[in-house]
Amino acid sequence: GENVEQHPSTLSVQEGDSAVIKCTYSDSASNYFPWYKQELGKGPQLIIDIRSNVGEKKDQRIAVTLNKTAKHFSLHITETQPEDSAVYFCAASMSNAGGTSYGKLTFGQGTILTVHP
Amino acid sequence: EAGVAQSPRYKIIEKRQSVAFWCNPISGHATLYWYQQILGQGPKLLIQFQNNGVVDDSQLPKDRFSAERLKGVDSTLKIQPAKLEDSAVYLCASSFNPRRRGRQETQYFGPGTRLLVL
């Protein structure tokens, strides 16, 4: 099955700095890579996702890059703010045309991001 | 648009007792997922429903866990009997209909039920 490794496990930055979280996956058939933010006591919330036909995607201060050859993808947060402090999870999933493998997300272990004012 | 609803939010039981969790997905979402999130780890899929049918339950410990989605809307997840290692957050998620659209769809998560087994 798919295996997703996420690094670092904790990340501490100063407000205004950039933060980068990296993930690697094992199954070359994976083609959908979402990133979730989880605040204390809440469920994960999607912040950005990327599909395998795209190398990079941006949404304001957040960007995700994907390297299919190396099987890794990264989350970039620029101009960090204290409200960005949370646990971030990467995930991978695969779907094959006409197949049944839709939906199952394999998550990384999570990164605790702390942004100091 | 209302989000995924789960209840109860917290539950404390003793080992060997039974417990049930309830989930109401976003209206119109055909696919429903139950995940187990152990402290300090990412969520792990337990079971996936498409309408009222099971798509994937390969990681569900079937000797003690069961789940149903009888009318294709609400779902319940049951543990009987509970073990200490079942202490975790149980997350329910839903998505529109990835099978029908032929691609992955965003999964929306509920707030989770925090279970502590003593």
Interface residues (C-beta under 8 A of the other chain):
Chain A: V4 Q6 N31 Y32 P34 Y36 G41 K42 G43 P44 Q45 L46 D49 R51 F89 A91 S93 S95 A97 T100 Y102 G103 K104 L105 T106 F107 G108 Q109 G110
Chain B: V4 T31 Y33 G40 Q41 G42 P43 K44 L45 Q48 V55 D56 L91 A93 S95 P98 R99 G102 R103 Q104 E105 T106 Q107 Y108 F109 G110 P111 G112
